[in-house]
Amino acid sequence: MKAIVVGAGVIGMLQARDLAHNGFDVVLYDQGQLGREASWAGGGIISPLYPWRYLAPVTALAKRSQAIYAELIEDLEAESGIDPEISHHGLLVLNVEDQQAALNWAENNASWMETISAEHLYDLEPKLKTGFASSLWMPKVASVRNPRLLRALRTIMNLHAAITVRENQKIAGIDEGRVSLLSGEIDYADLVVVCSGAWTSQLMPQISSEIEPVKGQMLVFDAPVGLVNRVVLSDGR
Ligand SMILES: Cc1cc2nc3c(=O)[nH]c(=O)nc-3n(C[C@H](O)[C@H](O)[C@H](O)COP(=O)(O)OP(=O)(O)OC[C@H]3O[C@@H](n4cnc5c(N)ncnc54)[C@H](O)[C@@H]3O)c2cc1C
């Protein structure tokens, strides 16, 4: 059986790996290079930032992902020789406009999020500015180093005999198992999996109203080790 995966972000590469493990010959297409778009830029936090703002199925999916992520990272390191550097340092939420909604959600998800006192907060992050009376705290939230995760996945894609990587090949259209490349070439497969992220509405106009890009920005600072020890979310940043 042959599968085509369109888009080689974290989703497409994990999908390609999974299909190859399940006996498929996989062709993985990307219009650019493997893992250089949103997945590369992402902050690597393994949780929705504001988990209380989502529907119950998203909470269930996120819980499941968090439960299996550490083992996945171990497997990726064993397969690639590259450590994506998962760290389990939790996430602090200091100022949110919908604090009450967050507290209500925390009541039903106590193992995920709790409220901590100022004393506990400053134990965790001694260099925070003074004046916070309490904080929301998600102790189990982990994060990974995305560039390293993507390098591990790229290595696995290139090493796996059942996966053929085709970079700089834009897919222009999909019709069931028939895929047209911008170059005019046609490819066929038993299964086509679309993992084209923010571009998906261009490729599948029939679902264009359901998927739209959301902009995120990342600033990288030089900072002394220990200035901030975990993910700290405050005022939307
Ligand atoms: C600044 C920033 C910070 C973020 N922080 C976090 C975070 O901390 N935690 C978190 O969970 N999420 C975070 N996200 C979101 C997260 O990065 C994305 O949800 C995730 O990477 C999406 O993965 P993906 O594989 O679907 O998309 P992408 O990585 O964008 O991959 C899609 C791929 O499809 C390819 N493609 C598109 N169209 C075609 C086509 N027609 N033909 C061939 N190839 C095509 C693209 O070239 C691209 O490589 C952040 C995002 C940003 C931008």
PDBQT file of the ligand as one rigid body, heavy atoms in Angstrom, charges set to zero:
ROOT
HETATM    1  C1  LIG A 301       5.316  31.660  17.041  1.00  0.00    +0.000 C 
HETATM    2  C2  LIG A 301       4.504  30.392  17.258  1.00  0.00    +0.000 A 
HETATM    3  C3  LIG A 301       4.522  29.786  18.518  1.00  0.00    +0.000 A 
HETATM    4  C4  LIG A 301       3.785  28.619  18.734  1.00  0.00    +0.000 A 
HETATM    5  N1  LIG A 301       3.874  28.001  19.950  1.00  0.00    +0.000 NA
HETATM    6  C5  LIG A 301       3.239  26.817  20.153  1.00  0.00    +0.000 A 
HETATM    7  C6  LIG A 301       3.394  26.111  21.383  1.00  0.00    +0.000 A 
HETATM    8  O1  LIG A 301       4.132  26.522  22.273  1.00  0.00    +0.000 OA
HETATM    9  N2  LIG A 301       2.698  24.929  21.543  1.00  0.00    +0.000 N 
HETATM   10  C7  LIG A 301       1.893  24.433  20.540  1.00  0.00    +0.000 A 
HETATM   11  O2  LIG A 301       1.305  23.363  20.741  1.00  0.00    +0.000 OA
HETATM   12  N3  LIG A 301       1.738  25.092  19.377  1.00  0.00    +0.000 NA
HETATM   13  C8  LIG A 301       2.398  26.248  19.148  1.00  0.00    +0.000 A 
HETATM   14  N4  LIG A 301       2.262  26.895  17.962  1.00  0.00    +0.000 N 
HETATM   15  C9  LIG A 301       1.401  26.284  16.940  1.00  0.00    +0.000 C 
HETATM   16  C10 LIG A 301       2.141  25.105  16.306  1.00  0.00    +0.000 C 
HETATM   17  O3  LIG A 301       3.428  25.510  15.904  1.00  0.00    +0.000 OA
HETATM   18  C11 LIG A 301       1.351  24.597  15.098  1.00  0.00    +0.000 C 
HETATM   19  O4  LIG A 301       0.013  24.318  15.483  1.00  0.00    +0.000 OA
HETATM   20  C12 LIG A 301       1.944  23.311  14.537  1.00  0.00    +0.000 C 
HETATM   21  O5  LIG A 301       3.339  23.459  14.296  1.00  0.00    +0.000 OA
HETATM   22  C13 LIG A 301       1.238  22.970  13.240  1.00  0.00    +0.000 C 
HETATM   23  O6  LIG A 301       1.929  21.877  12.655  1.00  0.00    +0.000 OA
HETATM   24  P1  LIG A 301       1.601  21.490  11.187  1.00  0.00    +0.000 P 
HETATM   25  O7  LIG A 301       2.482  20.331  10.839  1.00  0.00    +0.000 OA
HETATM   26  O8  LIG A 301       0.137  21.337  11.036  1.00  0.00    +0.000 OA
HETATM   27  O9  LIG A 301       1.959  22.815  10.333  1.00  0.00    +0.000 OA
HETATM   28  P2  LIG A 301       3.333  23.344   9.666  1.00  0.00    +0.000 P 
HETATM   29  O10 LIG A 301       4.519  23.117  10.526  1.00  0.00    +0.000 OA
HETATM   30  O11 LIG A 301       3.093  24.737   9.212  1.00  0.00    +0.000 OA
HETATM   31  O12 LIG A 301       3.484  22.380   8.416  1.00  0.00    +0.000 OA
HETATM   32  C14 LIG A 301       2.657  22.462   7.288  1.00  0.00    +0.000 C 
HETATM   33  C15 LIG A 301       3.557  22.146   6.098  1.00  0.00    +0.000 C 
HETATM   34  O13 LIG A 301       2.732  21.995   4.938  1.00  0.00    +0.000 OA
HETATM   35  C16 LIG A 301       3.461  22.490   3.836  1.00  0.00    +0.000 C 
HETATM   36  N5  LIG A 301       2.501  22.775   2.770  1.00  0.00    +0.000 N 
HETATM   37  C17 LIG A 301       1.437  23.623   2.837  1.00  0.00    +0.000 A 
HETATM   38  N6  LIG A 301       0.755  23.613   1.684  1.00  0.00    +0.000 NA
HETATM   39  C18 LIG A 301       1.400  22.735   0.862  1.00  0.00    +0.000 A 
HETATM   40  C19 LIG A 301       1.188  22.311  -0.474  1.00  0.00    +0.000 A 
HETATM   41  N7  LIG A 301       0.189  22.784  -1.208  1.00  0.00    +0.000 N 
HETATM   42  N8  LIG A 301       2.064  21.416  -1.029  1.00  0.00    +0.000 NA
HETATM   43  C20 LIG A 301       3.096  20.927  -0.289  1.00  0.00    +0.000 A 
HETATM   44  N9  LIG A 301       3.356  21.318   0.981  1.00  0.00    +0.000 NA
HETATM   45  C21 LIG A 301       2.515  22.199   1.552  1.00  0.00    +0.000 A 
HETATM   46  C22 LIG A 301       4.167  23.739   4.393  1.00  0.00    +0.000 C 
HETATM   47  O14 LIG A 301       5.294  24.099   3.606  1.00  0.00    +0.000 OA
HETATM   48  C23 LIG A 301       4.553  23.268   5.789  1.00  0.00    +0.000 C 
HETATM   49  O15 LIG A 301       5.885  22.751   5.848  1.00  0.00    +0.000 OA
HETATM   50  C24 LIG A 301       2.989  28.061  17.695  1.00  0.00    +0.000 A 
HETATM   51  C25 LIG A 301       2.989  28.674  16.434  1.00  0.00    +0.000 A 
HETATM   52  C26 LIG A 301       3.747  29.813  16.214  1.00  0.00    +0.000 A 
HETATM   53  C27 LIG A 301       3.753  30.406  14.814  1.00  0.00    +0.000 C 
ENDROOT
TORSDOF 0
